[in-house]
Amino acid sequence: MKVGLTILFLAIAVTLCAEELPRKVKITRENYPNVDVIYDSVMAPDGKRLRTIITKPREAKKKLPVIFVVGWLSCDSVEAPADTKDAAGLVFRGLAQLPEFSLFRVDKQGVGDSEGVCAETDFQSELGGYRAAFRALKNYDFIDNNRVYMLGISNGGGFAPLVPESEAEKRQVRGYISVGGWAKTWFEHMLEIERRRFALIGKSPGEVTERMKSAATLYYEWLIKGRAVDAILKEQPRLEELWPEGKDHAHLYGRPLAFYQQLQQLNIAAAWSRVTVATYALRGAFDWIMSPEDAGLIASYVNANRQLAFSYEVPQMGHTFQHYLSWADAFKGKAAPFDPKVTGLLIDWLNHEAITRED
């Protein structure tokens, strides 16, 4: 009976994957001169179909190295229509038009056309979606799936090495770019971002320190002891004003609390310590989200194996490609016009690693 049910489930999954994932968003599909854009989908382990967007230069005569995007924490799409003003979208549009690369993106559950509810999707489910997309690289005859360059952004800039799961998959990866990534525990990250946040909202150094004493209690009870935030705040009402989401005790930054408890269980330092390929760790000089030393830590973990990594602080860049003129502007989200030099940094590194060095 179990065998029969398994066969039935697999048959249903194959049928669903064979059907075109319908469009949910009301925007024009991406298009570029001399580039084919393929809108496809993959089935995540939780049964949700996820939108994938793959580019192929029309003049390509051989298999192409691929840039595989591991995205951010928020519920924002990786799709980049022609009229996008989003900094990451503008970077993607630049990468999509590279004549010697394919670009592979996937929208997580509940984002863009993807099935599911992003605000209720935990981290392990999201990671499963990225792994399913990574394994789908072999389905495209124009992609050289032994020349994969991982582009991790924000949260993805921390956990990107966890996407290739087996040893064979890890060998497919030729390089990593981490932009605004993290390298410690999520508990440490929350204490560090809260210290910066308190200062940026105008608290004095003394007030920041007093708030940090309470923040340490709140995040220890939640992330280390695994208690529900609602229960913590009911027990210690004085901590209520510190919680970033106000009366919403079930989410943080638009994701469920289980998402962060699962991040806390990860060992990101160990993951990067197993990387033995070229790595480029970038952070913005005006990134108030991640700590200044994270990019350097990522590079140092890789370099303990082989001297193939370096970090770079990009002047006037925010957390993920945005252009700001000051810390205050970055905190308020008051961006200056997009600076294409950030795209150039990625392109120069990719061309050097995938084209110049391999030739």
C-alpha positions in Angstrom: 0.0 0.0 0.0 2.8 2.4 0.9 4.5 1.7 -2.4 1.3 2.4 -4.3 0.8 5.7 -2.5 4.4 6.7 -3.2 4.0 6.0 -6.9 0.8 8.0 -6.9 2.4 11.0 -5.2 5.3 10.9 -7.6 2.9 10.8 -10.6 1.0 13.8 -9.2 4.3 15.7 -8.7 5.5 14.9 -12.2 2.1 16.0 -13.6 2.2 19.3 -11.7 5.8 20.1 -12.7 4.8 19.4 -16.3 2.1 22.0 -16.2 3.2 25.6 -16.7 3.2 27.6 -13.5 0.6 30.3 -13.9 1.6 34.0 -13.7 0.4 35.7 -10.5 2.2 39.0 -10.9 0.9 41.7 -13.3 4.2 42.7 -14.8 5.8 42.1 -18.2 8.2 39.2 -18.4 11.9 40.1 -18.6 13.3 40.5 -22.0 16.7 41.6 -23.4 18.3 42.0 -26.8 20.0 38.8 -27.9 19.1 36.9 -24.7 16.5 34.2 -24.3 14.6 34.3 -21.0 13.1 31.0 -19.8 10.3 31.1 -17.2 10.2 27.6 -15.7 9.5 26.1 -12.3 10.8 23.5 -9.8 9.0 21.5 -7.2 10.3 22.1 -3.6 10.3 19.3 -1.1 7.2 20.8 0.6 5.2 20.4 -2.6 5.2 24.0 -3.7 6.1 24.9 -7.2 8.6 27.7 -7.4 9.2 30.1 -10.3 12.6 29.9 -11.9 14.0 32.5 -14.3 16.9 31.4 -16.5 18.8 33.4 -19.1 20.6 32.2 -22.2 22.7 34.4 -24.6 21.3 33.7 -28.1 24.8 33.6 -29.7 26.2 31.0 -27.3 28.0 28.2 -29.1 29.0 26.1 -26.1 27.8 25.2 -22.6 27.9 28.2 -20.3 29.0 28.8 -16.7 26.0 29.7 -14.6 25.5 32.4 -11.9 23.1 30.8 -9.3 21.4 33.3 -7.1 20.8 32.6 -3.4 18.5 35.4 -2.3 17.7 37.5 0.7 15.5 37.0 3.7 12.6 39.3 2.7 9.6 38.3 0.7 10.7 40.2 -2.4 10.9 38.7 -5.9 14.1 38.1 -7.8 12.3 39.0 -11.1 13.7 42.2 -12.7 11.3 43.8 -15.2 12.6 46.5 -17.5 11.3 49.3 -15.4 12.7 48.1 -12.1 14.2 50.7 -9.8 15.3 48.1 -7.3 19.1 48.0 -6.9 19.3 44.2 -6.9 17.0 44.0 -9.9 19.3 46.4 -11.8 22.3 44.2 -10.9 20.4 41.1 -12.2 19.6 42.9 -15.4 23.2 43.6 -15.9 24.2 40.0 -15.2 21.5 38.6 -17.5 23.1 40.3 -20.5 26.5 38.9 -20.0 27.4 37.1 -23.3 29.4 34.2 -21.6 27.1 33.4 -18.6 23.7 32.0 -17.8 21.8 33.5 -14.9 19.6 31.3 -12.8 17.2 32.7 -10.2 14.4 31.2 -8.1 11.6 32.8 -6.2 11.0 31.3 -2.7 7.6 30.1 -1.6 4.9 32.7 -1.8 6.9 35.2 -3.7 6.2 36.3 -7.3 4.6 33.4 -9.1 5.8 30.8 -6.6 3.2 28.8 -4.7 2.9 29.0 -0.9 2.9 31.8 1.7 6.3 33.5 2.3 5.3 34.9 5.7 4.6 31.3 7.0 7.5 29.5 5.3 10.3 28.4 7.6 14.0 28.4 6.7 14.4 24.7 6.1 11.5 24.8 3.6 13.2 27.7 1.8 16.5 26.0 1.8 14.8 22.9 0.3 13.6 25.1 -2.6 17.0 26.4 -3.3 18.4 22.9 -3.3 15.7 21.7 -5.7 16.5 24.6 -8.0 20.2 23.8 -7.9 19.5 20.2 -8.9 17.5 21.5 -11.8 20.6 23.0 -13.4 21.2 19.7 -15.2 17.9 20.1 -17.1 19.3 22.8 -19.4 21.6 21.7 -22.1 23.2 25.1 -22.5 24.3 25.2 -18.8 27.6 23.7 -17.8 26.5 22.5 -14.3 30.1 21.8 -13.4 30.9 25.5 -13.6 28.5 27.1 -11.1 29.1 30.4 -9.5 27.0 31.0 -6.4 25.8 34.6 -5.8 24.5 34.8 -2.2 22.8 38.1 -1.2 22.1 39.1 2.4 20.8 36.0 4.3 21.8 34.0 1.2 25.3 35.5 1.4 25.6 33.6 4.7 24.1 30.2 4.0 25.0 29.9 0.2 27.5 27.0 0.9 24.6 24.9 2.4 22.7 24.8 -1.0 24.9 22.2 -2.7 24.2 19.3 -0.3 26.2 16.3 -1.6 29.9 16.1 -2.2 29.2 15.8 -5.9 27.1 18.9 -5.8 29.8 20.8 -3.9 32.2 19.9 -6.7 30.0 21.6 -9.2 30.7 25.0 -7.6 33.7 26.9 -8.9 33.2 30.1 -6.8 31.2 32.1 -4.4 30.2 35.7 -4.2 28.8 36.8 -0.8 27.1 40.3 -0.7 26.0 41.5 2.7 26.4 38.0 4.2 26.7 36.8 7.8 29.2 34.5 9.4 28.4 34.1 13.1 25.3 32.8 14.9 21.9 34.4 14.5 21.8 35.2 18.2 25.1 37.2 17.8 23.7 38.9 14.7 20.5 40.0 16.5 22.5 41.6 19.3 24.8 43.4 16.9 22.0 44.7 14.6 20.0 45.9 17.7 23.0 47.8 19.0 23.3 49.6 15.7 19.5 50.2 15.5 19.4 51.7 18.9 22.2 54.1 18.1 20.6 55.0 14.7 17.3 55.9 16.3 19.1 58.5 18.4 19.7 56.8 21.7 22.8 57.9 23.7 25.6 55.5 24.3 24.5 54.9 27.8 20.9 54.3 26.7 22.1 51.9 24.1 24.0 49.9 26.7 20.9 49.7 29.0 18.7 48.6 26.1 21.3 46.0 25.1 21.0 44.4 28.6 17.3 43.8 28.0 17.8 42.8 24.4 20.3 40.1 25.5 17.6 38.7 27.8 14.9 38.8 25.0 17.0 37.1 22.3 18.5 34.6 24.7 15.1 33.4 25.8 13.9 33.2 22.3 16.8 32.0 20.2 18.8 30.0 22.8 16.1 28.6 25.1 13.6 28.3 22.2 10.7 30.0 24.0 7.8 31.8 22.2 8.3 35.6 22.0 4.7 36.1 23.1 5.3 34.1 26.3 8.5 36.0 27.0 6.9 39.4 26.6 3.9 38.5 28.7 6.3 37.3 31.4 8.6 40.4 31.1 6.4 43.3 29.8 9.4 45.7 30.1 10.9 43.9 27.0 7.9 44.8 24.8 9.3 48.1 23.6 12.4 46.4 22.3 10.6 44.0 20.0 11.0 45.3 16.4 7.6 44.2 15.2 5.5 45.9 17.9 2.3 43.9 18.6 3.1 41.2 16.1 4.8 38.5 18.2 4.6 35.8 15.5 6.8 37.3 12.8 10.1 39.2 12.5 11.0 41.1 9.3 8.0 39.4 7.6 9.1 35.8 8.3 7.8 33.4 11.0 9.7 33.0 14.3 10.6 29.4 13.5 12.6 30.7 10.5 15.1 32.4 12.9 15.2 29.6 15.4 16.3 27.4 12.5 18.9 29.9 11.4 20.2 29.8 15.0 20.8 26.1 14.7 23.1 26.5 11.7 26.9 26.6 11.8 27.7 29.1 9.1 31.3 29.3 10.1 31.7 25.5 9.6 30.0 25.7 6.2 32.4 28.4 4.9 35.3 26.5 6.4 34.6 23.7 4.0 34.7 25.9 1.0 37.8 25.3 -1.2 37.0 27.5 -4.2 37.5 31.2 -5.1 35.4 33.5 -2.9 34.6 37.2 -3.1 33.0 38.6 0.1 31.5 42.1 -0.3 29.9 44.4 2.2 28.7 48.0 1.8 30.3 50.8 3.8 26.8 51.9 4.7 25.4 48.5 5.5 23.8 48.8 9.0 22.2 45.4 8.8 25.3 43.1 8.9 28.4 43.7 11.0 31.6 45.1 9.4 33.7 42.0 10.2 31.4 39.4 8.7 32.8 39.6 5.1 36.3 39.4 6.4 35.4 36.4 8.5 34.0 34.6 5.5 37.2 35.2 3.5 39.4 34.1 6.5 37.4 30.8 6.9 38.0 30.0 3.2 41.6 31.1 3.2 42.3 28.7 6.1 42.0 26.0 3.4 43.4 27.8 0.4 44.3 31.4 -0.3 41.5 31.9 -2.7 39.2 34.4 -0.9 39.2 38.1 -0.3 36.8 40.7 1.1 36.1 44.2 0.0 34.1 47.1 1.5 32.3 48.9 -1.3 32.2 52.7 -0.7 28.7 54.2 -0.4 27.0 50.8 -0.8 24.2 49.7 1.5 23.2 46.2 2.5 22.5 44.9 -0.9 23.7 47.0 -3.8 21.8 50.2 -2.8 23.7 53.5 -3.1 23.6 55.8 -0.1 25.4 59.1 0.8 25.4 58.6 4.6 24.6 56.2 7.4 21.5 58.2 8.2 20.3 57.9 4.6 20.9 54.1 4.7 18.9 53.7 7.9 16.0 55.7 6.5 16.2 53.9 3.1 16.8 57.2 1.3 18.8 55.9 -1.7 20.8 57.9 -4.1 20.7 57.0 -7.8 21.9 53.5 -8.5 25.6 53.2 -9.0 26.4 50.6 -11.7 29.9 50.2 -10.4 28.5 47.5 -8.0 27.5 45.4 -11.1 31.0 46.0 -12.5 32.6 44.5 -9.4 30.7 41.3 -9.8 31.3 41.1 -13.6 35.0 41.8 -13.2 35.4 39.0 -10.7 33.2 36.5 -12.6 35.1 37.2 -15.9 38.4 36.7 -14.1 37.4 33.5 -12.4 35.3 31.9 -15.1 36.8 33.1 -18.3 40.4 34.4 -17.8 41.6 31.8 -15.2 39.9 28.8 -16.9 41.2 29.8 -20.3 
